[in-house]
Amino acid sequence: MTGREDGWEPRLVETLDRVVGLYRELDGLGCQQDALIDADDTPALLELLGRRAGVIERIAAASDGLDRDWERTIERAGGGWRDPIRERLASLAELSDAIRERDERSGARLEDRKSSIGKELSGVGRARSALSAYRNRPGSGPHFQDHHG
């Protein structure tokens, strides 16, 4: 949809509507992602991330062939199509920003959780080392004996 074909505007608006719908779906999955991070439900989070990847692939497929020079596209559009195109592009920008911001926050939360788990595992390793240092080993008896009774 380069804007060179006759009657291209309705197809562009239809495509933009489809992409906006996919962005809304992605945004909804992002909200679910936050809830799963809060619940510490790793299996469900991994499943949801797979679903998000599928939506992103559908966005890429639906957007394939779109002319990214939106200002030029809007200028070439017939007068009655300019506002609908602008509205859809504004929706996409708003959704994109919201998704990006949520993903950044979610990513930071996941990194914090990962760091916390790493510290816990490190503490477990130190505790095991300390315990093994004080354990009696087979064949090792007392090192000092009281001979004077």
N, C-alpha and C positions, 0 to 999 in steps of 0.2 A: 504494500500500500504506500506507494511513493507519492501519490497525489497527481500522477500523470494520466490515470485512466478516468473516463467519464463515470460519474456516479460513484466515486470512491468513498465519499463522505459517509454514507450509511454503513458501508462495510467497516470503515475505521471506527465509527461510534460503536458498532456491534462488537468489534474486537476489543475496544477499550472497556466496554461493559463486562465482557468476559474476564478480562485481566483484573478489573476492579473486584469482581466477585471472587476471583482466586486470591487476591490480596486480603480480602475480608476473611476468607477461609484460613489463610495463613495467620492472620491476626488472632482469630479465635483459637487456633492451635497454640499460639504463643501464650494466651491466657491459661490454657490448660497446662502448658509446660510449667508455668510458675507454680500452679497448684501441686503438680507432681514433684517439683523440687522441694516445696514446703513439706510434703508428705514423705519425702525421702524414698519414693517409690521408683527405684532404678529400672526394673523391667518395664514398667508402664512408660517411663520417660523415654527409654530407648525405642519402644514401639512408636511413640508419638513423634520422635525425631525422624523415624523412617517415613511416617506419614507426611511430615513437613517437607522432607526431601522430595517426595512425590508431587506435592503441590508446587514446589519450586520448579521442578521439571516441566509441569504443565504450564506454569507462567512463562518459562523460556520458550516453550513450543508455541504458545498463543501469541507471544510477542515477536516471534521470528518474522522478519520481513517488514517490520514497522520502520518507518523513517524516523530517526531520533532527533531530527532538527524540527522540533515542535513549533517553534515560531514561524518557520517557513511553511510548515504544513498548515498552520492556522491561517496564515496570510493567503494561501492558495485556496482554502476552503470557501465555499459559497457562504454568503452572509448569514444565512439561517443555520449553518452548521458550526460556526465559530464558537458560539457560547456552549453548545453541548460538548464540543471537543475540549474546550477550556475547563468545563466543570469536571469532566472525567479525569483530565490530567491533574487538576487540583486534588481530587479524591485520591488519585494514585500517589501524589507527593505526600499528602497527609498520612495515608496508611503506611507508606514506605518509611516515613520518619518515625511513626509510632512503633512499627515492627523493629526497626533498627535500634531504637532506644531500649525497648523491652529486651531484645536479644543481648544488648550490651550489659544490662543489669543482670539478666539471667546468667550470662557467661561469667560475670564477676562472682555471683553467688556460687556457681558451680566450682570456680577456682578456689574460693574460700573453703568450700566443703572438702575439696580435694586436699588442700593444705592441712586442714584440720584432721582428716583421716590419716594423712602422712605422719603428722605429729603423734597421733595416737599409736600408730604402728611402730614408730620409732621408740616410743615409751615402752611398748610391750617388749620390744627387742632388748632394751636396756634392762628391764625387769628380769627377763629370762637369763641374761648374762650374769646379773647379780645373784640370782638363785643358783645357777650352776657353779658359781665361785664358792658358795658355801655348802654345797652338797658333799656328802662323803663319797669318795670314789672307791670302787672295789679295790681291795688290797691296800688301801691307805688307812693306817691306824692313827692313833694320836701321835702328834709330833713330840710332845713333852710328857714325861711321866714323873709323878711325885714318888721318889724312892725313899723319902724320909718319913712317910706315913703319917 
